[in-house]
Amino acid sequence: MSPDDTRHLQTLLRNFDAERLGEGDSVVGANLLALMAVSLANVQRPGSGLITWDGDMIAAGASLLVSGAHSCNLISERVLTGLAARQNNLTSRFCRRRTHETGNGNDNPGVPQAVSSDFAANWAETLMHQLCEPGAISDQQATECWGAILQVPARTDIQYLQDHPTVFVTGTKTAEMAAQLERCHLGRPLIHVGLDSAADFARFDNLCPAVMDGRSTVGPMAESIRGTVIVTDPNAMLGEVVRDDLPSARWTSRMLWLVDNGGPDPGDLDDDESPVPLGGIERRLETAVGLAWGNRISDRESGPVLLRCEFSESQARWIAFLKRLEPAFPGITGAARPLFATLWFGFQQMVDAARAPDGFRLHAEQVEAFARFLIHKMVNFRSAILHADQNHRHGLLERAIIHKLEGSAQSVRDLSRRFHRLTIRRCTDVLLELEIAGRVTQNGGIWRIAPAHAELDTSRAEPLVLEA
């Protein structure tokens, strides 16, 4: 990372108390902080995000995978447990309401009576009512009116909320999670998937991508579901599936990875810096999540949350940064495109949840540096896994070639024929490396073991570490 990026990153981590959040580990604290911000964006009403003064918009929300015991434990305790508790509280209150109604004259036990509501139609619903009345609106205006109606979601009342209370979805079986999606609120769930083994990646291979892409439908009217997914991998199986390139786990490459290691060290804050800690991060998160969830399920007139932010230049820099990393991590531009906007949205919601200290400022450069830090960790983690696997295979090939040459001297062509799918060019490259190391010699195109070669050293270069 550049010196400016490092400085901005250090300031943000200090201001948001990342080292304390990570129990002394600032990298784990950064993972927790990222998930806090992303979760805040994910529970908002559909369409929430950033908007410029010119009206340009970008939606907030992202899917991510957390790998590593420490990060997963903290994230489950500090974030996911709270989300599940809120969902349980909402569902249980409607269950109590149903029980009360059943005990007060409902002739069909288990089937609740209609819930009363002071529901008032919004302008789109009033307009639709007029369109359904013959002659109320001229034929010429009808097309424009129908087009306007399609841009405005229907007003939700208490009855809708009772039938569709599910915001946070979790479970161990896809069937039970699909049943929860039938009652999804506003068609935008936040799904939590826990993975305990490599086989679990295949179990969610269909459900998770379908929800992330908006290809999942529910109900008799085939309402589309498009949401976000949080995956926890406490046993760190991600490295295994990356190394083996499991087809059933490739859907995870379309989300942000938060890992306990693999990235540049954020370092310590310079002595000449003067941070202004925001303070009370956990309390701010609780307050902000409560406000976001309350705004989402309210039966009063409410819409998506749009925060003013001139994000155009920052987003352009962000996309250019991601495109430079495409060779190292194919598809990362699509996977991480909304990350900057999502982090900015979530951080700003935490800042606004309570009075900020005098002198505190959240700058776009800090959020950009934090986002780049997370992506560097993700790319470096994958590169290290693949590099180590390539080194292992290369070492096995070197030892196999040495073993075959111990029997007799051979030409490159004869030697390559004794292997399955070993090209002459690849065989020549390995032999030349062994020759430089003094392990083999060649004369007239015939290769043989060096007279007194040392024990084969299969160590390779260090894994790739990206620096901006």
C-alpha positions as CSV (number, residue, x, y, z in Angstrom):
1,M,0.0,0.0,0.0
2,S,1.1,3.6,-0.7
3,P,2.2,5.8,2.3
4,D,-1.0,7.8,1.9
5,D,-3.1,4.7,1.9
6,T,-1.4,3.4,4.9
7,R,-1.9,6.6,6.8
8,H,-5.6,6.8,5.9
9,L,-6.1,3.2,6.9
10,Q,-4.3,3.6,10.2
11,T,-6.4,6.6,11.0
12,L,-9.7,4.8,10.2
13,L,-8.7,1.7,12.2
14,R,-7.8,3.9,15.2
15,N,-10.9,6.0,15.0
16,F,-13.2,3.0,14.8
17,D,-11.2,1.2,17.6
18,A,-10.3,-1.9,15.4
19,E,-7.6,-3.2,17.7
20,R,-9.9,-3.4,20.7
21,L,-12.7,-4.9,18.6
22,G,-10.2,-7.6,17.5
23,E,-9.1,-8.3,21.0
24,G,-5.6,-7.0,20.3
25,D,-5.5,-8.2,16.7
26,S,-6.1,-5.2,14.4
27,V,-6.6,-7.4,11.3
28,V,-9.4,-9.4,13.0
29,G,-10.8,-6.1,14.2
30,A,-10.8,-4.8,10.7
31,N,-12.8,-7.9,9.6
32,L,-15.3,-7.3,12.3
33,L,-15.6,-3.6,11.4
34,A,-16.1,-4.5,7.8
35,L,-18.8,-6.9,8.6
36,M,-20.6,-4.4,10.9
37,A,-20.7,-1.8,8.1
38,V,-21.8,-4.4,5.4
39,S,-24.5,-5.8,7.7
40,L,-25.9,-2.4,8.3
41,A,-26.3,-1.9,4.6
42,N,-27.7,-5.3,4.0
43,V,-30.7,-4.9,6.4
44,Q,-31.8,-1.7,4.9
45,R,-34.8,-1.3,2.6
46,P,-34.2,-2.3,-1.0
47,G,-32.8,0.6,-3.0
48,S,-30.9,2.2,-0.1
49,G,-27.5,3.5,-0.9
50,L,-25.6,6.7,-1.9
51,I,-26.9,9.5,-4.1
52,T,-25.1,12.5,-5.6
53,W,-26.6,16.0,-5.9
54,D,-27.0,15.2,-9.6
55,G,-29.2,12.2,-8.8
56,D,-26.7,9.5,-9.6
57,M,-27.3,6.5,-7.3
58,I,-25.4,3.4,-6.2
59,A,-27.0,0.7,-4.1
60,A,-25.4,-0.4,-0.8
61,G,-25.1,-4.0,0.1
62,A,-22.6,-6.8,-0.4
63,S,-22.1,-10.5,0.1
64,L,-19.1,-11.8,2.0
65,L,-17.3,-14.9,3.3
66,V,-15.5,-14.9,6.7
67,S,-12.8,-17.5,7.0
68,G,-10.9,-18.2,10.2
69,A,-11.8,-19.2,13.8
70,H,-11.1,-15.9,15.5
71,S,-13.0,-13.7,13.0
72,C,-15.9,-16.1,12.8
73,N,-16.2,-16.4,16.5
74,L,-16.2,-12.6,17.1
75,I,-18.6,-11.9,14.1
76,S,-21.1,-14.5,15.3
77,E,-21.0,-13.1,18.8
78,R,-21.0,-9.4,18.0
79,V,-23.2,-9.2,14.9
80,L,-25.0,-12.3,13.8
81,T,-26.4,-13.2,17.2
82,G,-27.9,-9.7,17.4
83,L,-29.5,-10.0,13.9
84,A,-30.9,-13.4,14.8
85,A,-32.3,-12.1,18.1
86,R,-34.1,-9.3,16.3
87,Q,-35.6,-11.6,13.8
88,N,-36.8,-14.0,16.6
89,N,-38.3,-11.1,18.5
90,L,-40.3,-9.9,15.5
91,T,-41.5,-13.4,14.6
92,S,-42.4,-14.3,18.2
93,R,-44.5,-11.2,18.7
94,F,-46.6,-12.1,15.7
95,C,-46.9,-15.6,17.0
96,R,-48.2,-14.2,20.3
97,R,-50.7,-12.1,18.4
98,R,-51.9,-15.0,16.5
99,T,-52.3,-17.0,19.8
100,H,-54.2,-14.2,21.3
101,E,-56.6,-13.9,18.4
102,T,-57.2,-17.6,18.3
103,G,-58.2,-17.5,21.9
104,N,-60.7,-14.7,21.3
105,G,-63.1,-16.1,18.8
106,N,-61.2,-17.2,15.8
107,D,-63.1,-20.2,14.5
108,N,-60.1,-21.6,12.7
109,P,-57.3,-22.3,15.2
110,G,-53.9,-21.7,13.7
111,V,-55.3,-19.3,11.0
112,P,-55.1,-15.7,12.4
113,Q,-57.7,-13.2,11.8
114,A,-56.8,-10.1,9.8
115,V,-54.6,-7.7,11.6
116,S,-56.1,-4.2,11.7
117,S,-54.0,-1.4,10.4
118,D,-54.3,2.3,9.8
119,F,-53.1,1.7,6.3
120,A,-53.3,4.6,3.9
121,A,-52.6,4.1,0.2
122,N,-49.7,6.0,-1.3
123,W,-50.1,8.0,-4.5
124,A,-49.2,5.0,-6.7
125,E,-51.9,2.8,-5.2
126,T,-54.4,5.6,-5.5
127,L,-53.5,6.0,-9.1
128,M,-53.8,2.2,-9.7
129,H,-57.2,2.3,-8.2
130,Q,-58.3,5.0,-10.6
131,L,-56.8,3.0,-13.5
132,C,-59.0,0.1,-12.6
133,E,-62.1,2.3,-12.8
134,P,-63.5,2.5,-16.3
135,G,-63.2,6.0,-17.8
136,A,-61.4,7.5,-14.7
137,I,-58.2,8.1,-16.7
138,S,-57.9,8.8,-20.4
139,D,-56.4,6.2,-22.7
140,Q,-53.6,8.6,-23.6
141,Q,-52.6,9.1,-19.9
142,A,-53.0,5.4,-19.0
143,T,-49.6,4.3,-20.4
144,E,-47.7,7.0,-18.5
145,C,-49.6,6.2,-15.3
146,W,-48.9,2.5,-15.5
147,G,-45.2,3.3,-16.1
148,A,-45.1,5.5,-13.0
149,I,-46.8,2.9,-10.8
150,L,-44.1,0.3,-11.7
151,Q,-41.4,2.5,-10.2
152,V,-43.0,2.7,-6.8
153,P,-43.2,-0.3,-4.4
154,A,-46.5,-1.1,-2.8
155,R,-47.1,0.3,0.6
156,T,-46.7,-2.4,3.3
157,D,-49.1,-2.7,6.2
158,I,-49.2,-4.7,9.3
159,Q,-50.9,-7.6,7.6
160,Y,-48.1,-7.8,5.0
161,L,-45.5,-7.7,7.8
162,Q,-47.3,-10.5,9.6
163,D,-47.2,-12.6,6.4
164,H,-43.7,-11.6,5.4
165,P,-41.6,-10.9,8.6
166,T,-38.4,-12.5,7.5
167,V,-35.3,-10.3,7.0
168,F,-32.6,-12.5,8.5
169,V,-32.5,-16.1,7.2
170,T,-30.3,-18.8,8.5
171,G,-30.2,-22.6,8.8
172,T,-28.3,-25.8,8.0
173,K,-30.5,-27.2,5.2
174,T,-31.4,-25.5,2.0
175,A,-35.0,-26.7,2.2
176,E,-35.7,-25.0,5.5
177,M,-34.0,-21.8,4.3
178,A,-36.1,-21.9,1.1
179,A,-39.2,-22.2,3.4
180,Q,-38.1,-19.0,5.2
181,L,-37.7,-17.2,1.9
182,E,-41.4,-17.8,1.2
183,R,-42.0,-15.2,4.0
184,C,-39.2,-12.8,3.0
185,H,-39.8,-9.1,3.7
186,L,-39.7,-7.0,0.5
187,G,-37.9,-9.7,-1.4
188,R,-34.5,-8.7,0.1
189,P,-33.2,-11.3,2.6
190,L,-29.9,-11.3,4.5
191,I,-28.9,-14.9,4.5
192,H,-26.3,-16.4,6.9
193,V,-24.7,-19.7,5.8
194,G,-22.4,-21.6,8.2
195,L,-19.9,-24.0,6.7
196,D,-18.3,-26.9,8.7
197,S,-16.7,-29.0,5.9
198,A,-15.7,-28.8,2.3
199,A,-18.9,-30.7,1.4
200,D,-21.0,-27.9,2.7
201,F,-19.9,-25.6,-0.2
202,A,-21.7,-27.9,-2.6
203,R,-24.8,-28.0,-0.5
204,F,-25.4,-24.2,-1.0
205,D,-24.1,-24.1,-4.6
206,N,-27.6,-23.5,-6.0
207,L,-29.3,-21.4,-3.3
208,C,-26.7,-18.7,-2.6
209,P,-25.9,-17.7,-6.2
210,A,-29.6,-17.7,-7.1
211,V,-30.3,-15.3,-4.2
212,M,-27.3,-13.1,-5.0
213,D,-28.3,-12.8,-8.7
214,G,-32.1,-12.4,-8.1
215,R,-32.9,-15.6,-9.9
216,S,-34.9,-17.1,-7.0
217,T,-38.7,-16.8,-6.9
218,V,-41.2,-17.5,-4.3
219,G,-45.0,-17.7,-3.9
220,P,-47.9,-18.2,-6.3
221,M,-47.1,-14.8,-8.0
222,A,-43.4,-15.8,-8.5
223,E,-42.0,-12.8,-6.7
224,S,-38.3,-12.5,-7.3
225,I,-35.9,-12.6,-4.4
226,R,-32.6,-10.8,-4.5
227,G,-30.5,-10.5,-1.4
228,T,-27.1,-10.8,0.2
229,V,-25.2,-13.7,1.8
230,I,-22.9,-13.9,4.7
231,V,-20.8,-17.1,4.9
232,T,-18.9,-18.1,8.0
233,D,-16.1,-20.7,7.7
234,P,-14.7,-21.2,11.2
235,N,-12.6,-24.2,10.2
236,A,-10.9,-22.3,7.4
237,M,-12.0,-24.7,4.6
238,L,-11.7,-21.9,2.1
239,G,-8.0,-22.5,1.5
240,E,-8.7,-26.2,0.7
241,V,-11.4,-25.5,-1.8
242,V,-9.3,-22.8,-3.5
243,R,-6.4,-25.2,-3.8
244,D,-8.5,-28.0,-5.1
245,D,-10.5,-25.6,-7.4
246,L,-13.8,-27.3,-6.5
247,P,-16.4,-26.4,-9.1
248,S,-19.2,-26.5,-6.4
249,A,-17.3,-23.8,-4.4
250,R,-16.7,-21.3,-7.2
251,W,-19.7,-19.2,-6.2
252,T,-17.7,-18.0,-3.2
253,S,-15.3,-16.1,-5.6
254,R,-18.2,-13.7,-6.2
255,M,-18.2,-12.3,-2.7
256,L,-15.7,-10.5,-0.5
257,W,-13.4,-12.7,1.6
258,L,-12.5,-11.6,5.1
259,V,-9.6,-13.8,6.3
260,D,-7.5,-13.7,9.4
261,N,-4.3,-13.4,7.5
262,G,-2.9,-12.8,4.0
263,G,-2.7,-9.1,3.6
264,P,-0.4,-6.2,4.2
265,D,0.2,-5.3,7.8
266,P,-1.9,-2.1,8.7
267,G,1.0,-1.1,11.0
268,D,0.8,1.3,13.9
269,L,-0.4,4.9,13.8
270,D,2.3,7.5,13.4
271,D,3.1,9.5,16.5
272,D,2.4,12.8,14.8
273,E,-1.2,11.7,13.9
274,S,-4.0,12.9,16.1
275,P,-6.9,10.5,15.8
276,V,-10.4,11.3,17.1
277,P,-11.9,8.0,18.2
278,L,-15.6,7.7,17.5
279,G,-16.2,5.6,20.6
280,G,-18.9,3.1,21.6
281,I,-18.8,1.2,18.3
282,E,-20.8,-1.7,19.5
283,R,-23.5,0.6,21.0
284,R,-23.6,2.6,17.8
285,L,-24.0,-0.6,15.7
286,E,-26.9,-1.7,17.9
287,T,-28.6,1.7,17.6
288,A,-28.0,1.9,13.8
289,V,-29.3,-1.7,13.2
290,G,-32.4,-1.0,15.2
291,L,-33.2,2.2,13.3
292,A,-32.5,0.5,9.9
293,W,-34.7,-2.5,10.7
294,G,-37.4,-0.3,12.2
295,N,-37.4,1.9,9.0
296,R,-37.6,-1.2,6.9
297,I,-40.6,-2.9,8.6
298,S,-42.5,0.2,9.4
299,D,-46.1,0.4,8.0
300,R,-45.8,4.2,7.8
301,E,-44.8,5.9,4.6
302,S,-41.1,5.2,4.3
303,G,-38.7,4.5,1.5
304,P,-35.1,3.6,1.0
305,V,-32.4,5.4,2.9
306,L,-30.3,7.5,0.5
307,L,-27.2,9.3,1.8
308,R,-25.7,12.2,0.1
309,C,-22.2,11.5,-1.2
310,E,-20.3,12.7,-4.2
311,F,-19.0,9.2,-4.9
312,S,-18.4,9.4,-8.7
313,E,-14.7,10.0,-8.6
314,S,-14.1,7.6,-5.7
315,Q,-16.0,4.9,-7.5
316,A,-14.1,5.4,-10.7
317,R,-10.8,5.0,-8.8
318,W,-12.2,2.0,-7.1
319,I,-13.1,0.2,-10.3
320,A,-9.8,1.1,-11.9
321,F,-8.0,-0.5,-8.8
322,L,-10.1,-3.6,-9.1
323,K,-9.4,-4.0,-12.8
324,R,-5.7,-4.0,-12.2
325,L,-6.2,-7.0,-9.9
326,E,-8.2,-9.0,-12.4
327,P,-5.2,-11.1,-13.6
328,A,-4.5,-12.1,-10.0
329,F,-8.1,-12.8,-9.1
330,P,-10.4,-13.2,-12.1
331,G,-13.9,-11.8,-11.5
332,I,-12.9,-9.5,-8.6
333,T,-14.3,-6.4,-10.3
334,G,-17.8,-7.8,-10.2
335,A,-17.5,-9.3,-6.8
336,A,-16.2,-6.2,-5.1
337,R,-17.8,-3.4,-7.2
338,P,-20.2,-2.3,-4.4
339,L,-17.7,-2.6,-1.6
340,F,-16.7,1.1,-1.3
341,A,-20.2,2.4,-1.4
342,T,-21.4,-0.3,1.1
343,L,-18.6,0.5,3.5
344,W,-19.2,4.3,3.3
345,F,-22.9,3.8,3.8
346,G,-22.4,1.5,6.9
347,F,-19.7,3.7,8.5
348,Q,-21.9,6.8,8.0
349,Q,-24.8,5.0,9.6
350,M,-22.7,4.2,12.7
351,V,-21.4,7.8,12.9
352,D,-25.0,9.1,12.7
353,A,-26.3,6.7,15.3
354,A,-25.1,9.0,18.1
355,R,-23.4,12.3,18.5
356,A,-19.9,12.2,17.1
357,P,-17.0,13.7,19.1
358,D,-15.9,17.2,18.2
359,G,-13.3,17.1,15.4
360,F,-14.3,13.6,14.1
361,R,-14.5,13.4,10.3
362,L,-15.1,10.4,8.1
363,H,-13.2,11.0,4.8
364,A,-13.7,9.1,1.5
365,E,-9.9,8.6,1.3
366,Q,-10.0,6.6,4.6
367,V,-12.8,4.4,3.4
368,E,-11.1,3.8,0.0
369,A,-7.9,2.8,1.8
370,F,-9.8,0.4,4.1
371,A,-11.5,-1.2,1.1
372,R,-8.2,-1.6,-0.8
373,F,-6.7,-3.1,2.4
374,L,-9.5,-5.7,2.5
375,I,-9.1,-6.5,-1.2
376,H,-5.3,-6.9,-0.9
377,K,-5.9,-9.4,1.9
378,M,-8.3,-11.3,-0.3
379,V,-6.1,-11.4,-3.4
380,N,-2.9,-12.2,-1.4
381,F,-4.7,-15.1,0.4
382,R,-5.7,-16.7,-2.9
383,S,-2.2,-16.1,-4.4
384,A,-0.5,-17.7,-1.4
385,I,-2.7,-20.8,-1.6
386,L,-2.2,-21.2,-5.3
387,H,1.5,-20.5,-5.1
388,A,2.1,-23.0,-2.3
389,D,0.2,-25.7,-4.3
390,Q,2.2,-24.9,-7.4
391,N,5.4,-25.2,-5.4
392,H,4.4,-28.5,-4.0
393,R,3.6,-30.0,-7.4
394,H,6.8,-28.6,-8.9
395,G,8.8,-30.2,-6.1
396,L,7.2,-33.5,-6.7
397,L,8.0,-33.3,-10.4
398,E,11.7,-32.5,-9.6
399,R,12.0,-35.5,-7.3
400,A,10.3,-37.7,-9.8
401,I,12.7,-36.6,-12.6
402,I,15.7,-37.2,-10.3
403,H,14.4,-40.7,-9.4
404,K,14.0,-41.6,-13.1
405,L,17.5,-40.3,-14.0
406,E,19.0,-42.4,-11.2
407,G,18.2,-45.5,-13.2
408,S,19.8,-44.3,-16.5
409,A,20.7,-41.2,-18.5
410,Q,18.0,-40.1,-20.8
411,S,17.1,-37.5,-23.5
412,V,14.4,-35.0,-22.8
413,R,12.0,-36.7,-25.2
414,D,12.5,-40.2,-23.6
415,L,12.2,-38.7,-20.1
416,S,9.0,-36.8,-20.8
417,R,7.4,-39.9,-22.3
418,R,7.7,-41.6,-18.9
419,F,5.3,-39.1,-17.4
420,H,1.6,-38.5,-17.9
421,R,1.0,-35.3,-19.8
422,L,4.5,-33.8,-19.3
423,T,5.4,-31.7,-22.3
424,I,8.9,-31.6,-23.6
425,R,9.1,-27.9,-22.9
426,R,8.0,-28.3,-19.3
427,C,10.5,-31.1,-18.8
428,T,13.3,-29.1,-20.3
429,D,12.5,-26.1,-18.0
430,V,12.7,-28.4,-14.9
431,L,15.9,-30.0,-16.1
432,L,17.5,-26.6,-16.6
433,E,16.5,-25.5,-13.1
434,L,18.1,-28.7,-11.7
435,E,21.2,-28.1,-13.8
436,I,21.6,-24.6,-12.4
437,A,21.2,-26.1,-8.9
438,G,23.9,-28.6,-9.7
439,R,21.7,-31.6,-9.4
440,V,21.9,-32.9,-13.0
441,T,24.2,-32.4,-16.0
442,Q,23.8,-32.9,-19.8
443,N,26.1,-33.8,-22.6
444,G,24.9,-34.0,-26.2
445,G,21.3,-33.8,-25.2
446,I,21.5,-36.7,-22.7
447,W,20.7,-35.8,-19.1
448,R,22.2,-37.7,-16.1
449,I,22.5,-37.2,-12.4
450,A,25.4,-34.9,-11.3
451,P,28.3,-36.9,-9.9
452,A,27.9,-35.7,-6.4
453,H,24.5,-33.9,-6.1
454,A,23.3,-32.7,-2.8
455,E,19.9,-33.5,-1.2
456,L,17.2,-32.0,-3.4
457,D,16.0,-28.7,-2.1
458,T,12.3,-28.3,-3.0
459,S,11.8,-24.9,-1.3
460,R,10.5,-22.2,-3.6
461,A,10.1,-18.5,-3.6
462,E,7.9,-16.7,-1.2
463,P,4.2,-16.2,-2.0
464,L,3.2,-13.1,-3.9
465,V,2.3,-10.2,-1.7
466,L,0.6,-7.3,-3.5
467,E,1.5,-3.7,-2.8
468,A,-0.3,-0.8,-4.3
